[in-house]
Amino acid sequence: MPLAVVTGARSDRGTVRPYNEDSGYAGRRLALVADGVGGSAAGDVASSIVIEELLPLDDRDDEQHPDEDPAAALEAAIARAQAALLDHAADHPETSGMGTTLTALMATDDDVVLAHIGDSRAYRRPLGGVLEQVTRDDTYVQQLVDEGHLSAEQAEGHPMGHVITACLGTAGSWSTPALSRHPADVGDRWLLCSDGLSGVLSVETMQHVMEEEPSSWPCALRLVELALRAGATDNVTCVVVAVVQDDQVLPFPPRLVGAAAAEADADGYGLHL
């Protein structure tokens, strides 16, 4: 039987920032987190544009596109998003230098396609298993770890930990996101989040919350609440994804959160589409 996903999202500007540059989306088969690059012009605009460009993938039907590889469809949509960022910067010079991370999950009938660039993360917890980070951070500190100059322990809390080496937009040279495919089994849980969450909550805490909160939206609410209690100074966004059998899904409206929903969403709980 085909698989499906149930998603939930939450975003908050954090305890210090005056506005939210993060954007998130929890859809019927698509989950997205984009973190506008801090310090760059119009990070909120960049994250919103990328989310908007990828939304049509949520209506994609595998049966209607039997000859199209889902990973290729996701990759093409990201390329269109990058082009849209360049076009916007050309038309609005004041936004030149904007950029955003992106972590995107697209569920097919039998697996999961993941795209990633920047330092927003994707974690996976198999049914009864341990929550593990699936993505690799595109950061200067992670590069030092990979090269053997720092240990993973030394990287924790490093003062240059938020310096990213790749993103979408005009903040740097165009980089191709990493794409991967993963098996999907009923009971799998996924967590996509900006570094505002992963920077203040341990993996153990995130796993505990996911074990205690089986429903995706309450789980997302709880994770962001704990990040704020921990004093998160950055914007905080997460999307929780549960893999279920297709016949177990009740209709639910997709949800935009953060900057992508800012015009109609003042409290961070999301805009239903």
DRENPA-3360 file (N, C-alpha, C; in nm, 2 decimals, always signed):
BEGIN
1 = MPLAVVTG = +0.08/-0.12/+0.00/+0.00/+0.00/+0.00/+0.09/+0.12/+0.00 ~ +0.05/+0.23/-0.08/+0.14/+0.35/-0.08/+0.14/+0.41/+0.06 ~ +0.26/+0.48/+0.08/+0.28/+0.55/+0.20/+0.24/+0.70/+0.19 ~ +0.22/+0.76/+0.30/+0.19/+0.90/+0.31/+0.25/+0.96/+0.43 ~ +0.24/+1.09/+0.44/+0.30/+1.16/+0.56/+0.20/+1.25/+0.63 ~ +0.22/+1.27/+0.76/+0.14/+1.37/+0.83/+0.24/+1.47/+0.89 ~ +0.22/+1.60/+0.86/+0.32/+1.70/+0.90/+0.27/+1.80/+0.99 ~ +0.36/+1.87/+1.06/+0.32/+1.98/+1.15/+0.44/+2.08/+1.16;
9 = ARSDRGTV = +0.41/+2.21/+1.17/+0.52/+2.31/+1.17/+0.49/+2.42/+1.27 ~ +0.60/+2.48/+1.32/+0.60/+2.59/+1.41/+0.72/+2.68/+1.38 ~ +0.70/+2.81/+1.40/+0.81/+2.90/+1.38/+0.80/+3.02/+1.48 ~ +0.91/+3.07/+1.53/+0.91/+3.18/+1.62/+1.03/+3.26/+1.60 ~ +1.03/+3.39/+1.62/+1.14/+3.48/+1.60/+1.25/+3.47/+1.70 ~ +1.22/+3.40/+1.81/+1.32/+3.38/+1.92/+1.31/+3.49/+2.02 ~ +1.40/+3.49/+2.12/+1.39/+3.58/+2.23/+1.46/+3.71/+2.21 ~ +1.53/+3.73/+2.10/+1.61/+3.85/+2.08/+1.58/+3.92/+1.95;
17 = RPYNEDSG = +1.57/+3.84/+1.84/+1.56/+3.90/+1.70/+1.43/+3.98/+1.69 ~ +1.43/+4.09/+1.63/+1.30/+4.17/+1.61/+1.21/+4.12/+1.51 ~ +1.26/+4.03/+1.42/+1.17/+3.98/+1.31/+1.22/+3.83/+1.28 ~ +1.14/+3.77/+1.20/+1.17/+3.63/+1.17/+1.21/+3.61/+1.02 ~ +1.33/+3.56/+1.00/+1.38/+3.54/+0.87/+1.37/+3.39/+0.82 ~ +1.32/+3.31/+0.91/+1.29/+3.17/+0.88/+1.16/+3.16/+0.81 ~ +1.15/+3.05/+0.73/+1.02/+3.01/+0.67/+1.01/+2.86/+0.67 ~ +0.89/+2.81/+0.69/+0.87/+2.67/+0.69/+0.73/+2.63/+0.62;
25 = YAGRRLAL = +0.72/+2.51/+0.59/+0.60/+2.46/+0.52/+0.58/+2.31/+0.56 ~ +0.46/+2.28/+0.60/+0.42/+2.15/+0.64/+0.30/+2.11/+0.55 ~ +0.33/+2.03/+0.44/+0.23/+2.00/+0.34/+0.18/+1.85/+0.35 ~ +0.11/+1.81/+0.24/+0.06/+1.68/+0.23/+0.17/+1.58/+0.19 ~ +0.27/+1.62/+0.12/+0.38/+1.53/+0.09/+0.51/+1.60/+0.09 ~ +0.51/+1.73/+0.13/+0.63/+1.82/+0.12/+0.65/+1.89/+0.26 ~ +0.78/+1.89/+0.30/+0.82/+1.96/+0.42/+0.94/+2.04/+0.39 ~ +0.94/+2.17/+0.43/+1.04/+2.26/+0.40/+1.08/+2.35/+0.52;
33 = VADGVGGS = +1.21/+2.37/+0.53/+1.26/+2.47/+0.63/+1.37/+2.55/+0.55 ~ +1.35/+2.69/+0.56/+1.45/+2.78/+0.49/+1.48/+2.89/+0.59 ~ +1.61/+2.91/+0.62/+1.66/+3.01/+0.71/+1.73/+3.12/+0.64 ~ +1.67/+3.24/+0.63/+1.73/+3.35/+0.57/+1.86/+3.38/+0.63 ~ +1.96/+3.40/+0.55/+2.10/+3.41/+0.60/+2.11/+3.53/+0.69 ~ +2.15/+3.51/+0.81/+2.17/+3.62/+0.91/+2.28/+3.72/+0.86 ~ +2.25/+3.85/+0.87/+2.34/+3.95/+0.83/+2.33/+3.99/+0.68 ~ +2.26/+3.91/+0.60/+2.25/+3.94/+0.46/+2.12/+4.02/+0.44;
41 = AAGDVASS = +2.11/+4.10/+0.34/+1.99/+4.18/+0.31/+1.88/+4.09/+0.28 ~ +1.76/+4.12/+0.34/+1.64/+4.05/+0.31/+1.64/+3.90/+0.32 ~ +1.69/+3.85/+0.43/+1.69/+3.71/+0.45/+1.55/+3.65/+0.45 ~ +1.45/+3.73/+0.51/+1.32/+3.69/+0.51/+1.26/+3.68/+0.37 ~ +1.30/+3.77/+0.28/+1.25/+3.76/+0.15/+1.30/+3.64/+0.08 ~ +1.43/+3.61/+0.10/+1.49/+3.50/+0.03/+1.43/+3.37/+0.07 ~ +1.40/+3.35/+0.20/+1.34/+3.22/+0.25/+1.20/+3.21/+0.20 ~ +1.13/+3.32/+0.19/+0.99/+3.32/+0.15/+0.98/+3.28/+0.00;
49 = IVIEELLP = +1.07/+3.34/-0.08/+1.07/+3.31/-0.23/+1.10/+3.16/-0.25 ~ +1.19/+3.11/-0.18/+1.23/+2.97/-0.20/+1.11/+2.88/-0.17 ~ +1.04/+2.90/-0.05/+0.93/+2.82/-0.01/+0.82/+2.83/-0.12 ~ +0.79/+2.96/-0.17/+0.69/+2.98/-0.27/+0.71/+2.90/-0.39 ~ +0.84/+2.90/-0.44/+0.87/+2.83/-0.56/+0.86/+2.68/-0.55 ~ +0.88/+2.63/-0.43/+0.87/+2.48/-0.41/+0.73/+2.43/-0.38 ~ +0.64/+2.51/-0.35/+0.51/+2.47/-0.31/+0.43/+2.38/-0.41 ~ +0.45/+2.41/-0.55/+0.38/+2.32/-0.64/+0.41/+2.18/-0.63;
57 = LDDRDDEQ = +0.53/+2.14/-0.58/+0.57/+2.00/-0.56/+0.47/+1.93/-0.47 ~ +0.40/+2.00/-0.38/+0.31/+1.94/-0.29/+0.19/+1.87/-0.36 ~ +0.16/+1.92/-0.48/+0.05/+1.87/-0.55/+0.09/+1.77/-0.66 ~ +0.22/+1.73/-0.66/+0.27/+1.64/-0.76/+0.22/+1.50/-0.72 ~ +0.18/+1.43/-0.83/+0.13/+1.29/-0.82/+0.22/+1.20/-0.89 ~ +0.27/+1.10/-0.82/+0.36/+1.00/-0.89/+0.30/+0.93/-1.01 ~ +0.17/+0.90/-0.99/+0.10/+0.83/-1.10/+0.08/+0.91/-1.22 ~ +0.08/+1.04/-1.21/+0.06/+1.13/-1.32/+0.19/+1.16/-1.39;
65 = HPDEDPAA = +0.30/+1.13/-1.32/+0.44/+1.16/-1.37/+0.52/+1.03/-1.36 ~ +0.48/+0.92/-1.43/+0.55/+0.79/-1.41/+0.69/+0.79/-1.46 ~ +0.72/+0.88/-1.56/+0.85/+0.88/-1.62/+0.94/+0.99/-1.56 ~ +0.89/+1.06/-1.46/+0.97/+1.17/-1.40/+1.03/+1.13/-1.27 ~ +1.16/+1.13/-1.25/+1.22/+1.10/-1.13/+1.19/+1.21/-1.02 ~ +1.13/+1.17/-0.91/+1.10/+1.27/-0.81/+1.22/+1.35/-0.76 ~ +1.34/+1.29/-0.75/+1.46/+1.37/-0.71/+1.49/+1.47/-0.82 ~ +1.47/+1.44/-0.95/+1.50/+1.53/-1.05/+1.40/+1.65/-1.05;
73 = ALEAAIAR = +1.27/+1.61/-1.01/+1.17/+1.72/-1.00/+1.20/+1.81/-0.89 ~ +1.25/+1.76/-0.78/+1.29/+1.85/-0.66/+1.41/+1.93/-0.70 ~ +1.51/+1.87/-0.77/+1.63/+1.95/-0.81/+1.59/+2.06/-0.90 ~ +1.50/+2.03/-1.00/+1.46/+2.13/-1.09/+1.39/+2.25/-1.03 ~ +1.30/+2.22/-0.93/+1.23/+2.32/-0.85/+1.32/+2.41/-0.78 ~ +1.43/+2.35/-0.72/+1.53/+2.43/-0.65/+1.60/+2.52/-0.74 ~ +1.63/+2.47/-0.86/+1.70/+2.56/-0.96/+1.61/+2.67/-1.00 ~ +1.48/+2.65/-1.01/+1.39/+2.76/-1.04/+1.39/+2.86/-0.93;
81 = AQAALLDH = +1.39/+2.81/-0.80/+1.39/+2.90/-0.69/+1.52/+2.99/-0.69 ~ +1.63/+2.93/-0.72/+1.76/+3.00/-0.73/+1.74/+3.11/-0.84 ~ +1.69/+3.08/-0.95/+1.67/+3.18/-1.06/+1.57/+3.29/-1.01 ~ +1.47/+3.25/-0.93/+1.38/+3.35/-0.88/+1.45/+3.45/-0.79 ~ +1.54/+3.40/-0.71/+1.62/+3.48/-0.61/+1.70/+3.58/-0.69 ~ +1.77/+3.53/-0.80/+1.85/+3.62/-0.88/+1.77/+3.73/-0.95 ~ +1.65/+3.69/-1.00/+1.56/+3.78/-1.06/+1.52/+3.89/-0.97 ~ +1.48/+3.85/-0.85/+1.43/+3.94/-0.75/+1.54/+4.04/-0.71;
89 = AADHPETS = +1.66/+3.99/-0.69/+1.77/+4.08/-0.66/+1.81/+4.18/-0.77 ~ +1.79/+4.13/-0.89/+1.81/+4.22/-1.01/+1.71/+4.33/-1.01 ~ +1.58/+4.30/-0.98/+1.48/+4.40/-0.98/+1.48/+4.49/-0.86 ~ +1.53/+4.44/-0.75/+1.53/+4.51/-0.62/+1.68/+4.51/-0.57 ~ +1.76/+4.60/-0.61/+1.90/+4.60/-0.58/+1.92/+4.61/-0.43 ~ +1.83/+4.66/-0.35/+1.84/+4.67/-0.21/+1.85/+4.53/-0.14 ~ +1.80/+4.43/-0.21/+1.81/+4.29/-0.16/+1.93/+4.21/-0.21 ~ +2.02/+4.28/-0.28/+2.14/+4.21/-0.33/+2.22/+4.16/-0.21;
97 = GMGTTLTA = +2.26/+4.04/-0.22/+2.33/+3.98/-0.10/+2.24/+3.89/-0.02 ~ +2.11/+3.88/-0.05/+2.02/+3.79/+0.03/+2.05/+3.65/+0.00 ~ +2.02/+3.56/+0.10/+2.05/+3.42/+0.08/+1.96/+3.34/+0.18 ~ +1.96/+3.21/+0.16/+1.88/+3.13/+0.25/+1.93/+2.98/+0.25 ~ +1.92/+2.92/+0.36/+1.95/+2.77/+0.36/+1.82/+2.71/+0.31 ~ +1.83/+2.58/+0.29/+1.71/+2.50/+0.25/+1.73/+2.35/+0.29 ~ +1.63/+2.30/+0.36/+1.62/+2.16/+0.38/+1.48/+2.12/+0.34 ~ +1.47/+2.03/+0.24/+1.34/+1.99/+0.18/+1.33/+1.84/+0.18;
105 = LMATDDDV = +1.21/+1.80/+0.22/+1.17/+1.66/+0.22/+1.05/+1.64/+0.14 ~ +1.06/+1.55/+0.04/+0.94/+1.52/-0.05/+0.92/+1.37/-0.04 ~ +0.79/+1.34/+0.00/+0.76/+1.20/+0.01/+0.70/+1.15/-0.12 ~ +0.75/+1.03/-0.16/+0.69/+0.96/-0.28/+0.60/+0.85/-0.22 ~ +0.55/+0.76/-0.31/+0.46/+0.66/-0.27/+0.54/+0.55/-0.18 ~ +0.67/+0.55/-0.20/+0.75/+0.44/-0.13/+0.88/+0.48/-0.07 ~ +0.92/+0.61/-0.08/+1.05/+0.65/-0.02/+1.04/+0.80/+0.00 ~ +1.15/+0.86/+0.05/+1.17/+1.00/+0.08/+1.28/+1.06/+0.01;
113 = VLAHIGDS = +1.26/+1.17/-0.06/+1.37/+1.25/-0.13/+1.41/+1.37/-0.04 ~ +1.53/+1.38/-0.02/+1.58/+1.49/+0.07/+1.68/+1.58/-0.01 ~ +1.66/+1.71/+0.01/+1.75/+1.81/-0.05/+1.80/+1.90/+0.06 ~ +1.93/+1.94/+0.06/+1.98/+2.02/+0.17/+2.10/+2.11/+0.12 ~ +2.09/+2.23/+0.17/+2.21/+2.32/+0.16/+2.20/+2.42/+0.27 ~ +2.32/+2.44/+0.33/+2.33/+2.53/+0.45/+2.34/+2.46/+0.58 ~ +2.29/+2.52/+0.69/+2.30/+2.45/+0.82/+2.17/+2.42/+0.88 ~ +2.06/+2.44/+0.81/+1.93/+2.38/+0.86/+1.95/+2.23/+0.85;
121 = RAYRRPLG = +1.88/+2.15/+0.94/+1.91/+2.01/+0.94/+1.79/+1.92/+0.92 ~ +1.81/+1.80/+0.89/+1.71/+1.69/+0.89/+1.76/+1.58/+0.97 ~ +1.67/+1.53/+1.06/+1.69/+1.42/+1.15/+1.59/+1.31/+1.12 ~ +1.63/+1.18/+1.13/+1.54/+1.07/+1.11/+1.54/+0.98/+1.23 ~ +1.42/+0.94/+1.27/+1.41/+0.84/+1.38/+1.32/+0.73/+1.33 ~ +1.38/+0.61/+1.30/+1.30/+0.49/+1.26/+1.21/+0.45/+1.38 ~ +1.11/+0.38/+1.35/+1.02/+0.33/+1.46/+1.10/+0.25/+1.56 ~ +1.10/+0.30/+1.69/+1.17/+0.23/+1.79/+1.32/+0.25/+1.79;
129 = GVLEQVTR = +1.37/+0.34/+1.70/+1.51/+0.36/+1.69/+1.55/+0.49/+1.75 ~ +1.67/+0.53/+1.72/+1.74/+0.65/+1.77/+1.73/+0.76/+1.67 ~ +1.71/+0.89/+1.72/+1.71/+1.00/+1.63/+1.85/+1.03/+1.58 ~ +1.87/+1.04/+1.45/+2.01/+1.07/+1.40/+2.00/+1.18/+1.29 ~ +2.11/+1.26/+1.29/+2.12/+1.36/+1.19/+2.15/+1.30/+1.05 ~ +2.07/+1.33/+0.95/+2.09/+1.28/+0.82/+2.17/+1.37/+0.73 ~ +2.15/+1.50/+0.75/+2.22/+1.60/+0.66/+2.36/+1.64/+0.72 ~ +2.44/+1.69/+0.64/+2.57/+1.74/+0.68/+2.57/+1.89/+0.67;
137 = DDTYVQQL = +2.61/+1.96/+0.78/+2.61/+2.11/+0.79/+2.71/+2.16/+0.68 ~ +2.66/+2.26/+0.61/+2.75/+2.33/+0.52/+2.81/+2.45/+0.60 ~ +2.90/+2.43/+0.69/+2.95/+2.53/+0.77/+3.11/+2.52/+0.78 ~ +3.17/+2.64/+0.81/+3.31/+2.64/+0.82/+3.36/+2.55/+0.93 ~ +3.29/+2.54/+1.04/+3.33/+2.45/+1.15/+3.32/+2.30/+1.11 ~ +3.21/+2.27/+1.04/+3.20/+2.13/+1.00/+3.31/+2.09/+0.90 ~ +3.35/+2.19/+0.82/+3.47/+2.17/+0.73/+3.59/+2.14/+0.81 ~ +3.61/+2.21/+0.92/+3.73/+2.19/+1.00/+3.72/+2.05/+1.07;
145 = VDEGHLSA = +3.60/+2.01/+1.10/+3.59/+1.87/+1.16/+3.62/+1.77/+1.05 ~ +3.57/+1.79/+0.93/+3.59/+1.69/+0.83/+3.74/+1.68/+0.79 ~ +3.81/+1.79/+0.81/+3.95/+1.79/+0.78/+4.04/+1.75/+0.89 ~ +3.98/+1.72/+1.01/+4.05/+1.67/+1.12/+4.11/+1.78/+1.21 ~ +4.08/+1.90/+1.19/+4.13/+2.01/+1.27/+4.06/+2.03/+1.40 ~ +3.93/+1.98/+1.40/+3.85/+1.99/+1.52/+3.78/+1.86/+1.55 ~ +3.76/+1.83/+1.67/+3.68/+1.71/+1.71/+3.53/+1.76/+1.71 ~ +3.44/+1.66/+1.71/+3.30/+1.69/+1.71/+3.27/+1.76/+1.84;
153 = EQAEGHPM = +3.34/+1.73/+1.95/+3.31/+1.79/+2.08/+3.36/+1.94/+2.08 ~ +3.48/+1.96/+2.01/+3.53/+2.10/+2.00/+3.44/+2.18/+1.92 ~ +3.37/+2.12/+1.82/+3.28/+2.20/+1.73/+3.16/+2.25/+1.81 ~ +3.12/+2.18/+1.91/+3.00/+2.23/+1.99/+3.02/+2.36/+2.05 ~ +2.94/+2.46/+2.02/+2.95/+2.59/+2.07/+3.06/+2.67/+2.02 ~ +3.12/+2.63/+1.91/+3.23/+2.71/+1.85/+3.19/+2.85/+1.81 ~ +3.27/+2.95/+1.83/+3.22/+3.09/+1.80/+3.20/+3.11/+1.65 ~ +3.25/+3.03/+1.56/+3.22/+3.04/+1.42/+3.13/+2.94/+1.37;
161 = GHVITACL = +3.05/+2.88/+1.46/+2.96/+2.77/+1.42/+2.85/+2.81/+1.33 ~ +2.82/+2.93/+1.32/+2.71/+2.98/+1.23/+2.76/+3.03/+1.10 ~ +2.88/+3.02/+1.07/+2.94/+3.07/+0.94/+2.91/+2.96/+0.84 ~ +2.82/+2.98/+0.74/+2.79/+2.88/+0.65/+2.88/+2.89/+0.52 ~ +2.89/+2.78/+0.45/+2.98/+2.78/+0.33/+2.90/+2.76/+0.21 ~ +2.77/+2.74/+0.22/+2.69/+2.73/+0.10/+2.54/+2.77/+0.13 ~ +2.48/+2.83/+0.03/+2.34/+2.86/+0.05/+2.28/+2.89/-0.09 ~ +2.15/+2.92/-0.09/+2.08/+2.96/-0.21/+2.08/+3.12/-0.21;
169 = GTAGSWST = +2.07/+3.18/-0.33/+2.06/+3.32/-0.33/+2.18/+3.39/-0.39 ~ +2.19/+3.52/-0.35/+2.30/+3.60/-0.40/+2.41/+3.63/-0.30 ~ +2.40/+3.57/-0.18/+2.49/+3.59/-0.07/+2.63/+3.53/-0.10 ~ +2.64/+3.44/-0.20/+2.76/+3.38/-0.24/+2.75/+3.31/-0.37 ~ +2.85/+3.24/-0.41/+2.84/+3.17/-0.54/+2.73/+3.06/-0.53 ~ +2.67/+3.03/-0.64/+2.57/+2.93/-0.65/+2.62/+2.79/-0.62 ~ +2.56/+2.72/-0.53/+2.60/+2.59/-0.49/+2.49/+2.49/-0.51 ~ +2.52/+2.37/-0.55/+2.42/+2.27/-0.58/+2.38/+2.20/-0.45;
177 = PALSRHPA = +2.25/+2.20/-0.41/+2.22/+2.13/-0.29/+2.25/+1.98/-0.30 ~ +2.27/+1.92/-0.18/+2.29/+1.77/-0.18/+2.16/+1.70/-0.18 ~ +2.14/+1.61/-0.27/+2.02/+1.53/-0.28/+2.04/+1.39/-0.24 ~ +1.95/+1.33/-0.18/+1.96/+1.19/-0.13/+1.82/+1.12/-0.13 ~ +1.81/+0.99/-0.13/+1.69/+0.92/-0.12/+1.70/+0.82/+0.00 ~ +1.59/+0.81/+0.07/+1.59/+0.73/+0.19/+1.47/+0.64/+0.19 ~ +1.48/+0.51/+0.24/+1.37/+0.43/+0.25/+1.27/+0.48/+0.35 ~ +1.14/+0.46/+0.32/+1.04/+0.51/+0.41/+0.96/+0.39/+0.47;
185 = DVGDRWLL = +0.94/+0.38/+0.60/+0.87/+0.28/+0.66/+0.76/+0.34/+0.75 ~ +0.65/+0.27/+0.77/+0.55/+0.32/+0.86/+0.61/+0.33/+1.00 ~ +0.59/+0.45/+1.06/+0.64/+0.47/+1.19/+0.76/+0.56/+1.20 ~ +0.83/+0.58/+1.08/+0.94/+0.67/+1.08/+0.90/+0.81/+1.11 ~ +0.98/+0.88/+1.18/+0.96/+1.02/+1.21/+1.08/+1.10/+1.16 ~ +1.05/+1.22/+1.10/+1.15/+1.31/+1.05/+1.14/+1.44/+1.12 ~ +1.25/+1.51/+1.15/+1.25/+1.64/+1.20/+1.34/+1.73/+1.11 ~ +1.28/+1.84/+1.06/+1.35/+1.94/+0.98/+1.36/+2.06/+1.07;
193 = CSDGLSGV = +1.47/+2.13/+1.08/+1.48/+2.24/+1.17/+1.59/+2.34/+1.13 ~ +1.57/+2.47/+1.17/+1.67/+2.57/+1.15/+1.77/+2.55/+1.27 ~ +1.88/+2.62/+1.26/+1.99/+2.61/+1.36/+1.94/+2.68/+1.49 ~ +1.84/+2.76/+1.49/+1.78/+2.81/+1.61/+1.73/+2.71/+1.70 ~ +1.69/+2.59/+1.65/+1.64/+2.48/+1.73/+1.76/+2.39/+1.77 ~ +1.83/+2.34/+1.66/+1.94/+2.24/+1.69/+2.05/+2.30/+1.77 ~ +2.06/+2.44/+1.77/+2.17/+2.50/+1.84/+2.15/+2.51/+1.99 ~ +2.02/+2.48/+2.04/+2.00/+2.49/+2.18/+1.94/+2.37/+2.24;
201 = LSVETMQH = +1.89/+2.28/+2.16/+1.83/+2.15/+2.21/+1.93/+2.03/+2.17 ~ +1.95/+1.95/+2.27/+2.03/+1.83/+2.24/+1.95/+1.73/+2.16 ~ +2.02/+1.64/+2.09/+1.95/+1.53/+2.02/+1.87/+1.45/+2.11 ~ +1.92/+1.43/+2.23/+1.84/+1.35/+2.33/+1.71/+1.41/+2.37 ~ +1.72/+1.54/+2.38/+1.59/+1.62/+2.41/+1.49/+1.61/+2.30 ~ +1.54/+1.63/+2.18/+1.45/+1.62/+2.06/+1.39/+1.49/+2.05 ~ +1.47/+1.38/+2.07/+1.42/+1.25/+2.06/+1.31/+1.22/+2.17 ~ +1.34/+1.27/+2.29/+1.24/+1.25/+2.40/+1.11/+1.31/+2.36;
209 = VMEEEPSS = +1.11/+1.43/+2.31/+0.99/+1.50/+2.27/+0.92/+1.42/+2.16 ~ +0.99/+1.37/+2.07/+0.93/+1.30/+1.96/+0.87/+1.17/+2.00 ~ +0.92/+1.11/+2.11/+0.87/+0.99/+2.17/+0.74/+1.02/+2.25 ~ +0.74/+1.14/+2.31/+0.63/+1.17/+2.40/+0.51/+1.23/+2.32 ~ +0.54/+1.29/+2.21/+0.44/+1.36/+2.13/+0.42/+1.28/+1.99 ~ +0.33/+1.19/+1.98/+0.32/+1.11/+1.86/+0.26/+1.19/+1.74 ~ +0.19/+1.30/+1.77/+0.13/+1.38/+1.66/+0.22/+1.49/+1.62 ~ +0.23/+1.51/+1.49/+0.33/+1.60/+1.43/+0.32/+1.75/+1.48;
217 = WPCALRLV = +0.20/+1.80/+1.47/+0.19/+1.95/+1.51/+0.21/+1.97/+1.66 ~ +0.15/+1.89/+1.75/+0.19/+1.92/+1.89/+0.34/+1.89/+1.92 ~ +0.40/+1.80/+1.85/+0.54/+1.78/+1.86/+0.62/+1.90/+1.82 ~ +0.59/+1.96/+1.71/+0.65/+2.08/+1.66/+0.64/+2.20/+1.76 ~ +0.52/+2.21/+1.81/+0.49/+2.32/+1.91/+0.58/+2.30/+2.03 ~ +0.59/+2.18/+2.08/+0.66/+2.15/+2.20/+0.81/+2.17/+2.18 ~ +0.86/+2.13/+2.07/+1.01/+2.15/+2.04/+1.04/+2.30/+2.04 ~ +0.96/+2.38/+1.97/+0.99/+2.53/+1.97/+0.97/+2.59/+2.11;
225 = ELALRAGA = +0.87/+2.54/+2.18/+0.85/+2.59/+2.32/+0.98/+2.57/+2.40 ~ +1.03/+2.45/+2.39/+1.15/+2.41/+2.47/+1.27/+2.49/+2.43 ~ +1.28/+2.52/+2.30/+1.40/+2.60/+2.25/+1.39/+2.74/+2.30 ~ +1.27/+2.80/+2.31/+1.25/+2.93/+2.36/+1.28/+2.93/+2.51 ~ +1.24/+2.83/+2.58/+1.27/+2.82/+2.72/+1.42/+2.81/+2.75 ~ +1.49/+2.75/+2.65/+1.64/+2.74/+2.66/+1.71/+2.87/+2.62 ~ +1.63/+2.97/+2.59/+1.69/+3.10/+2.56/+1.73/+3.12/+2.42 ~ +1.66/+3.05/+2.32/+1.70/+3.06/+2.18/+1.71/+3.21/+2.14;
233 = TDNVTCVV = +1.82/+3.26/+2.09/+1.84/+3.39/+2.05/+1.81/+3.41/+1.90 ~ +1.82/+3.30/+1.82/+1.80/+3.30/+1.68/+1.65/+3.27/+1.65 ~ +1.61/+3.29/+1.53/+1.48/+3.24/+1.49/+1.47/+3.09/+1.50 ~ +1.36/+3.04/+1.54/+1.34/+2.89/+1.56/+1.23/+2.84/+1.47 ~ +1.26/+2.74/+1.39/+1.16/+2.68/+1.30/+1.18/+2.53/+1.30 ~ +1.07/+2.45/+1.30/+1.08/+2.31/+1.28/+0.96/+2.26/+1.21 ~ +0.98/+2.15/+1.13/+0.87/+2.07/+1.07/+0.89/+1.93/+1.11 ~ +0.78/+1.87/+1.17/+0.78/+1.73/+1.21/+0.70/+1.65/+1.11;
241 = VAVVQDDQ = +0.76/+1.53/+1.07/+0.70/+1.45/+0.96/+0.68/+1.31/+1.01 ~ +0.56/+1.25/+1.00/+0.54/+1.11/+1.04/+0.50/+1.03/+0.91 ~ +0.56/+0.92/+0.89/+0.53/+0.83/+0.78/+0.42/+0.73/+0.82 ~ +0.31/+0.73/+0.75/+0.20/+0.65/+0.78/+0.15/+0.58/+0.65 ~ +0.06/+0.48/+0.67/+0.00/+0.42/+0.55/-0.10/+0.52/+0.49 ~ -0.12/+0.52/+0.36/-0.20/+0.62/+0.29/-0.34/+0.62/+0.34 ~ -0.40/+0.50/+0.38/-0.54/+0.50/+0.42/-0.55/+0.55/+0.57 ~ -0.44/+0.58/+0.63/-0.45/+0.63/+0.77/-0.45/+0.78/+0.78;
249 = VLPFPPRL = -0.44/+0.85/+0.67/-0.43/+1.00/+0.67/-0.57/+1.06/+0.65 ~ -0.60/+1.15/+0.75/-0.72/+1.23/+0.74/-0.69/+1.36/+0.67 ~ -0.78/+1.41/+0.59/-0.74/+1.54/+0.52/-0.70/+1.65/+0.62 ~ -0.59/+1.72/+0.59/-0.55/+1.83/+0.68/-0.49/+1.94/+0.59 ~ -0.51/+2.06/+0.63/-0.46/+2.17/+0.54/-0.31/+2.19/+0.56 ~ -0.24/+2.22/+0.45/-0.10/+2.25/+0.46/-0.08/+2.38/+0.54 ~ +0.04/+2.40/+0.60/+0.06/+2.51/+0.69/+0.19/+2.58/+0.65 ~ +0.18/+2.71/+0.63/+0.30/+2.80/+0.61/+0.33/+2.86/+0.75;
257 = VGAAAAEA = +0.46/+2.87/+0.78/+0.50/+2.94/+0.90/+0.62/+3.03/+0.88 ~ +0.64/+3.13/+0.97/+0.75/+3.22/+0.96/+0.73/+3.33/+0.86 ~ +0.84/+3.37/+0.80/+0.84/+3.48/+0.71/+0.75/+3.46/+0.59 ~ +0.74/+3.33/+0.54/+0.65/+3.30/+0.43/+0.51/+3.33/+0.46 ~ +0.47/+3.33/+0.58/+0.33/+3.35/+0.62/+0.31/+3.48/+0.69 ~ +0.41/+3.57/+0.70/+0.42/+3.68/+0.79/+0.30/+3.78/+0.76 ~ +0.26/+3.80/+0.64/+0.16/+3.90/+0.61/+0.02/+3.86/+0.67 ~ +0.00/+3.73/+0.69/-0.13/+3.68/+0.74/-0.11/+3.61/+0.87;
265 = DADGYGLH = +0.01/+3.61/+0.93/+0.04/+3.53/+1.04/+0.13/+3.60/+1.14 ~ +0.07/+3.66/+1.24/+0.14/+3.74/+1.34/+0.20/+3.66/+1.45 ~ +0.14/+3.54/+1.48/+0.17/+3.47/+1.60/+0.26/+3.34/+1.58 ~ +0.30/+3.31/+1.45/+0.39/+3.20/+1.43/+0.32/+3.06/+1.42 ~ +0.19/+3.06/+1.45/+0.12/+2.93/+1.45/+0.09/+2.88/+1.31 ~ +0.10/+2.97/+1.21/+0.09/+2.92/+1.07/-0.03/+2.97/+1.00 ~ -0.02/+2.97/+0.87/-0.12/+3.01/+0.78/-0.17/+2.89/+0.70 ~ -0.29/+2.85/+0.72/-0.34/+2.73/+0.64/-0.37/+2.77/+0.50;
273 = L = -0.33/+2.68/+0.40/-0.35/+2.71/+0.26/-0.48/+2.63/+0.21;
% end
